[in-house]
Amino acid sequence: MSLRSRLPPEAQVLTLAARTQLEASAADRLKRLLAQPLDWERLYRWSVRHGMVALVYRNLLQAAPDTLPALWRRRLESEARALAIHNLHQTRELLRLVTCLEGEGIPVLPFKGPALAALIYGDPAARIYVDIDLLVRRSDFRRARQVIESLGYRAHKPLHGAEEEAYLDTQLGFEFVHESRDFIVELHWAFFYTIYDLPLDPTAIWARHQQVVFAGQTMRTMAPEDLLLYLVIHGNKHRWLKLTWVADVAELLRRYPELDGAFVQQQAHRMGVERVLAIGLMLATELLDAPMPAGLQRLGQQRVARRMARKVVARWMFREDADVRAFWPMFWYHFRERERWRHRLGYLKHHLQLILAPTEKDRAFCRLPDRFHFLYPIIRPVRVLVERWQSNASP
């Protein structure tokens, strides 16, 4: 039984409409579903929640325009128009940033956001996004920061001295907010370090990257094999709570049918993320009818991955009463996705580091000189005990 067959009719409509090209078979199934009584409030709510408004509106009009109630047609049209205007502004800003950074001799590789929408959907308005993600080399970060700040951006979290060095050594990116508050830029130099034990090597990403023409401008992008691995790891990191992350994988597979599946499987095995890749491929092929790349069919038979994919769909993706922030279901899902005990121990270590990592409250409680910054893990439990004592002592 496929993953889609278990879904309520509104979710089935969503999965059939969440694609750039509506094949004849999908259009026929969509027409049959739309001819049945539907909870249009739920369908609209799910379309917004899963970031699928633009594609849902476009494909419902194509498949069965007469079955779309006037109220929900207007609401979907309004959302799609607002999204297109927002994305146009974001795309222009992306082009401005890339032009300025490359003009200063700083190689920059956009990923996610408007670049992802244009490169794999063929339309920047097809996908919702809230920020602009740029990858630079670690050695170029400070120069890139100067360029971005010269364009009207300010660091969301001002850090200096040892604090900044520690942040750059342990984190993946730095957030900047434009003075207009209209744009957020995340400047990255790595991927998933604290969560996945270095599964994607930035040096290798840069070595294999490609150049494409986007809006009349040459722009760097990941090789499709690397992008596939990134997308499945990113979606799985968030337990595929939004269908848009599955659609990213599905559209990539459709856009690059020549993708080297054997290379992807080899890299996934080396990094210990074959199960993660299998979950993403199952969701993309069974929910959104994406083609399974040659060389990866074997992953579709993994039993543990299939059980986890079913859990994603049944427990989180289309459950409106799901507690998506509950710690233990999230913890055990990510613990189980790891195939090797080394990675499971790394996951445990990551959570211990989160517990011990200094926070803004720790720094406000006791300001330490740079040379004593390493003492904050000791300050943290003292601060928590003092706060609890004060709370209990207060009337």
C-alpha positions as CSV (number, residue, x, y, z in Angstrom):
1,M,0.0,0.0,0.0
2,S,1.5,3.4,-1.0
3,L,1.9,6.2,1.4
4,R,-0.6,8.4,-0.4
5,S,-3.4,5.8,-0.2
6,R,-3.5,6.2,3.6
7,L,-4.2,9.9,3.4
8,P,-7.5,11.8,3.8
9,P,-8.9,13.1,0.5
10,E,-7.7,16.7,1.1
11,A,-4.1,15.5,1.6
12,Q,-4.4,13.4,-1.5
13,V,-5.4,16.5,-3.5
14,L,-2.5,18.4,-2.0
15,T,0.0,15.7,-3.0
16,L,-1.4,15.5,-6.6
17,A,-1.3,19.2,-7.0
18,A,2.2,19.8,-5.4
19,R,4.2,19.5,-8.7
20,T,5.2,21.8,-11.6
21,Q,3.9,19.4,-14.3
22,L,0.5,17.8,-14.0
23,E,0.7,14.5,-15.9
24,A,-2.5,13.1,-17.4
25,S,-2.8,10.3,-14.8
26,A,-2.4,12.8,-11.9
27,A,-4.9,15.2,-13.5
28,D,-7.5,12.4,-13.8
29,R,-7.1,11.4,-10.2
30,L,-7.3,15.0,-9.2
31,K,-10.5,15.5,-11.1
32,R,-12.1,12.5,-9.4
33,L,-11.1,13.7,-5.9
34,L,-12.3,17.3,-6.6
35,A,-15.7,15.9,-7.7
36,Q,-16.2,14.5,-4.2
37,P,-17.2,16.5,-1.1
38,L,-14.1,18.1,0.4
39,D,-13.2,20.1,3.4
40,W,-12.0,23.2,1.6
41,E,-11.0,25.0,4.8
42,R,-8.7,22.1,5.6
43,L,-7.3,22.0,2.0
44,Y,-6.6,25.7,2.1
45,R,-5.0,25.5,5.5
46,W,-2.8,22.7,4.5
47,S,-1.8,24.4,1.3
48,V,-0.6,27.4,3.3
49,R,1.1,25.4,6.0
50,H,3.0,23.2,3.6
51,G,4.1,26.0,1.3
52,M,2.2,24.7,-1.7
53,V,-0.3,27.6,-2.4
54,A,1.2,28.5,-5.8
55,L,1.3,25.0,-7.2
56,V,-2.0,24.0,-5.7
57,Y,-3.8,27.1,-7.2
58,R,-2.2,26.6,-10.6
59,N,-3.0,22.9,-10.8
60,L,-6.5,23.0,-9.5
61,L,-7.3,25.6,-12.2
62,Q,-5.8,23.4,-14.8
63,A,-7.4,20.1,-13.7
64,A,-10.9,21.2,-12.8
65,P,-11.6,25.0,-12.6
66,D,-15.3,24.5,-12.3
67,T,-15.1,22.5,-9.1
68,L,-13.1,25.2,-7.2
69,P,-15.5,27.1,-5.0
70,A,-15.4,30.9,-5.6
71,L,-14.4,31.8,-2.0
72,W,-11.5,29.4,-1.9
73,R,-10.5,30.3,-5.5
74,R,-10.2,34.0,-4.4
75,R,-8.3,33.1,-1.3
76,L,-5.8,30.9,-3.1
77,E,-5.4,33.4,-5.9
78,S,-4.7,36.2,-3.3
79,E,-2.1,34.1,-1.6
80,A,-0.4,33.1,-4.8
81,R,-0.3,36.7,-6.0
82,A,1.2,37.9,-2.7
83,L,3.7,35.1,-2.9
84,A,4.8,36.0,-6.4
85,I,5.3,39.7,-5.4
86,H,7.3,38.7,-2.3
87,N,9.5,36.3,-4.3
88,L,10.1,38.8,-7.0
89,H,11.6,41.2,-4.4
90,Q,13.6,38.4,-2.9
91,T,15.0,37.3,-6.3
92,R,16.1,40.9,-7.1
93,E,17.9,41.1,-3.8
94,L,19.6,37.7,-4.3
95,L,20.9,39.0,-7.7
96,R,22.2,42.2,-6.1
97,L,24.0,40.3,-3.3
98,V,25.6,37.8,-5.7
99,T,26.7,40.6,-8.1
100,C,28.3,42.6,-5.3
101,L,30.0,39.6,-3.7
102,E,31.3,38.1,-6.9
103,G,32.4,41.7,-8.0
104,E,34.6,41.8,-4.9
105,G,36.2,38.5,-5.8
106,I,34.2,36.4,-3.3
107,P,32.8,33.2,-4.8
108,V,29.2,32.7,-3.5
109,L,26.9,29.7,-4.0
110,P,23.2,30.4,-3.4
111,F,21.1,27.5,-2.2
112,K,17.5,27.1,-1.0
113,G,15.4,30.2,-1.3
114,P,14.8,31.9,-4.7
115,A,17.8,30.2,-6.2
116,L,16.4,26.8,-5.4
117,A,12.9,27.7,-6.7
118,A,14.3,29.0,-10.0
119,L,16.8,26.2,-10.6
120,I,14.6,23.1,-9.9
121,Y,11.1,24.5,-10.3
122,G,11.9,26.8,-13.2
123,D,9.9,29.5,-11.5
124,P,10.9,31.7,-8.5
125,A,7.2,32.2,-7.7
126,A,6.5,28.4,-7.3
127,R,8.0,28.0,-3.8
128,I,7.7,30.0,-0.6
129,Y,10.8,31.1,1.3
130,V,11.6,33.6,4.0
131,D,15.4,34.2,3.7
132,I,18.3,34.1,1.3
133,D,20.9,31.4,2.0
134,L,24.4,31.9,0.6
135,L,27.5,29.6,0.9
136,V,30.9,31.2,1.0
137,R,34.3,29.6,1.9
138,R,35.2,29.9,5.6
139,S,38.2,31.9,4.7
140,D,36.0,34.5,2.9
141,F,33.5,35.0,5.7
142,R,34.8,38.3,7.1
143,R,35.2,39.9,3.6
144,A,31.7,38.7,2.7
145,R,30.4,40.1,5.9
146,Q,31.8,43.5,5.1
147,V,30.2,43.5,1.7
148,I,26.8,42.4,3.1
149,E,27.0,45.1,5.8
150,S,27.9,47.7,3.2
151,L,24.5,46.9,1.5
152,G,22.5,47.9,4.5
153,Y,22.5,44.7,6.6
154,R,23.3,44.2,10.3
155,A,24.2,41.1,12.2
156,H,21.2,39.6,14.0
157,K,23.5,38.5,16.8
158,P,26.4,40.9,17.3
159,L,29.5,39.0,18.5
160,H,33.1,40.1,19.1
161,G,36.4,38.6,19.9
162,A,36.5,35.1,21.4
163,E,32.7,34.9,21.2
164,E,32.8,35.4,17.5
165,E,35.7,32.9,17.0
166,A,33.9,30.3,19.0
167,Y,30.7,30.8,17.0
168,L,32.5,30.5,13.7
169,D,34.2,27.3,14.8
170,T,31.0,25.6,16.1
171,Q,28.1,26.9,14.0
172,L,27.1,26.8,10.3
173,G,26.0,30.3,9.4
174,F,25.5,33.9,10.4
175,E,22.2,35.8,10.1
176,F,22.0,39.3,8.8
177,V,18.8,41.5,8.7
178,H,18.4,44.3,6.2
179,E,17.7,47.8,7.6
180,S,14.3,47.7,5.8
181,R,13.5,44.5,7.6
182,D,12.4,43.1,4.2
183,F,15.3,40.7,3.7
184,I,17.1,38.2,5.8
185,V,20.4,36.7,4.6
186,E,22.1,33.6,6.1
187,L,25.8,33.5,5.3
188,H,26.9,29.8,5.5
189,W,30.3,28.2,5.3
190,A,29.3,24.6,6.2
191,F,26.4,22.2,6.4
192,F,24.8,20.2,9.4
193,Y,28.0,20.0,11.4
194,T,26.5,19.7,14.9
195,I,23.7,17.4,13.8
196,Y,25.1,15.0,11.2
197,D,28.8,14.7,12.0
198,L,30.2,16.4,8.9
199,P,28.2,14.5,6.2
200,L,28.6,17.2,3.5
201,D,32.1,18.4,3.0
202,P,32.0,22.1,1.8
203,T,35.4,21.6,0.0
204,A,33.9,18.8,-2.1
205,I,30.7,20.9,-2.7
206,W,32.9,23.7,-4.1
207,A,35.0,21.3,-6.2
208,R,31.9,19.8,-7.9
209,H,29.7,23.0,-8.2
210,Q,28.3,24.1,-11.5
211,Q,27.3,27.4,-13.1
212,V,23.9,28.1,-14.6
213,V,22.2,31.1,-16.1
214,F,19.5,32.5,-13.8
215,A,17.6,35.7,-14.8
216,G,20.2,36.5,-17.4
217,Q,23.0,36.2,-14.8
218,T,25.6,33.4,-14.4
219,M,25.3,31.9,-10.9
220,R,26.9,29.1,-9.1
221,T,24.9,26.1,-7.9
222,M,25.5,22.7,-6.3
223,A,25.9,19.7,-8.6
224,P,22.5,17.9,-8.6
225,E,23.9,14.8,-6.8
226,D,25.1,17.1,-3.9
227,L,21.9,19.0,-3.9
228,L,19.9,15.8,-3.6
229,L,21.9,14.7,-0.6
230,Y,21.5,18.2,0.9
231,L,17.7,18.3,0.4
232,V,17.1,14.8,1.9
233,I,19.2,15.6,4.9
234,H,17.6,19.0,5.4
235,G,14.1,17.6,5.0
236,N,14.8,14.8,7.4
237,K,16.4,17.2,9.9
238,H,12.9,18.7,10.2
239,R,11.1,15.3,10.0
240,W,9.5,16.4,6.7
241,L,6.9,18.4,8.5
242,K,6.3,20.4,5.3
243,L,5.4,18.9,2.0
244,T,7.5,21.6,0.2
245,W,10.7,19.8,1.3
246,V,9.4,16.6,-0.3
247,A,8.4,18.6,-3.4
248,D,12.0,19.9,-3.6
249,V,13.3,16.4,-3.9
250,A,10.7,15.3,-6.4
251,E,11.2,18.3,-8.7
252,L,15.0,17.8,-8.6
253,L,14.5,14.2,-9.6
254,R,12.3,15.3,-12.5
255,R,14.6,18.1,-13.6
256,Y,17.7,15.9,-13.6
257,P,16.8,12.5,-15.0
258,E,20.4,11.8,-15.8
259,L,21.4,12.3,-12.1
260,D,24.2,9.8,-11.1
261,G,22.3,7.6,-8.7
262,A,25.3,5.3,-8.1
263,F,27.4,8.2,-7.0
264,V,24.7,9.5,-4.7
265,Q,24.4,6.1,-3.1
266,Q,28.1,5.8,-2.7
267,Q,28.3,9.2,-1.0
268,A,25.3,8.3,1.2
269,H,26.9,5.1,2.3
270,R,30.2,6.8,3.0
271,M,28.5,9.4,5.2
272,G,26.1,7.0,6.9
273,V,22.9,8.6,5.6
274,E,21.5,5.8,3.3
275,R,18.5,5.5,5.5
276,V,17.9,9.2,5.4
277,L,18.2,9.1,1.6
278,A,15.8,6.2,1.4
279,I,13.2,8.0,3.5
280,G,13.4,11.1,1.3
281,L,13.2,9.0,-1.9
282,M,10.2,7.0,-0.7
283,L,8.3,10.2,0.2
284,A,9.1,11.8,-3.1
285,T,8.2,8.7,-5.3
286,E,5.1,7.5,-3.4
287,L,3.5,10.9,-2.4
288,L,4.5,13.0,-5.4
289,D,5.1,10.3,-8.1
290,A,8.7,11.3,-8.7
291,P,10.9,9.0,-10.7
292,M,13.3,6.8,-8.8
293,P,16.9,7.5,-10.2
294,A,18.8,4.6,-11.7
295,G,21.2,3.1,-9.2
296,L,19.0,4.0,-6.2
297,Q,16.1,1.5,-6.6
298,R,17.6,-0.8,-3.9
299,L,17.1,1.9,-1.3
300,G,13.3,1.8,-1.9
301,Q,13.3,-1.7,-0.3
302,Q,14.7,-0.7,3.1
303,R,12.2,-1.8,5.7
304,V,13.3,0.5,8.5
305,A,13.2,3.5,6.2
306,R,9.7,2.5,5.0
307,R,8.4,2.3,8.6
308,M,9.9,5.7,9.3
309,A,8.4,7.2,6.2
310,R,5.0,5.9,7.3
311,K,5.5,7.5,10.7
312,V,6.4,10.8,9.1
313,V,3.2,10.8,7.1
314,A,0.9,9.4,9.8
315,R,2.3,11.2,12.9
316,W,3.5,14.6,11.7
317,M,2.9,15.6,8.1
318,F,-0.9,15.7,8.0
319,R,-1.8,15.5,11.7
320,E,-3.3,18.8,12.8
321,D,-3.2,17.8,16.5
322,A,0.4,16.6,16.4
323,D,2.8,18.0,19.0
324,V,5.7,18.7,16.6
325,R,7.9,20.1,19.3
326,A,7.6,17.1,21.7
327,F,11.2,16.3,22.5
328,W,11.2,12.5,22.9
329,P,9.4,11.5,19.6
330,M,11.8,13.9,17.8
331,F,14.8,12.5,19.7
332,W,14.0,8.9,18.9
333,Y,13.2,9.5,15.3
334,H,16.6,11.1,14.7
335,F,18.4,8.6,16.9
336,R,16.9,5.8,14.8
337,E,17.7,7.3,11.5
338,R,21.4,6.9,12.2
339,E,22.8,3.7,10.8
340,R,26.1,3.6,12.8
341,W,26.7,3.8,16.5
342,R,29.4,6.4,15.9
343,H,26.8,8.7,14.5
344,R,24.3,7.9,17.3
345,L,26.9,8.7,19.9
346,G,27.6,11.9,18.0
347,Y,23.9,12.8,18.2
348,L,24.0,12.3,22.0
349,K,27.1,14.4,22.2
350,H,25.3,17.1,20.2
351,H,22.5,17.3,22.8
352,L,24.9,17.4,25.7
353,Q,26.7,20.3,24.0
354,L,23.4,22.1,23.6
355,I,22.8,21.6,27.3
356,L,26.2,23.0,28.2
357,A,26.5,25.7,25.5
358,P,26.4,29.2,27.0
359,T,23.3,31.3,26.3
360,E,22.6,35.0,26.4
361,K,21.2,34.5,29.9
362,D,24.5,33.0,31.0
363,R,26.4,35.9,29.6
364,A,24.1,38.4,31.2
365,F,24.3,36.6,34.5
366,C,28.1,36.8,34.5
367,R,30.2,38.7,32.0
368,L,33.5,37.0,31.6
369,P,36.6,38.4,29.9
370,D,37.5,36.7,26.6
371,R,40.3,34.6,28.2
372,F,37.8,33.0,30.6
373,H,35.1,32.3,28.1
374,F,35.7,28.6,28.5
375,L,34.2,28.8,32.0
376,Y,30.7,29.4,30.8
377,P,29.7,25.7,31.0
378,I,30.4,26.0,34.7
379,I,28.5,29.3,35.0
380,R,25.3,27.8,33.4
381,P,24.3,25.4,36.2
382,V,25.0,28.1,38.8
383,R,22.8,30.5,37.0
384,V,20.0,28.0,36.7
385,L,20.2,27.2,40.5
386,V,20.2,30.9,41.4
387,E,17.2,31.6,39.2
388,R,15.3,28.6,40.7
389,W,16.2,29.7,44.3
390,Q,15.0,33.3,43.5
391,S,11.8,32.0,42.0
392,N,11.0,29.8,45.1
393,A,12.0,32.6,47.5
394,S,9.7,35.2,45.8
395,P,6.2,35.6,47.4
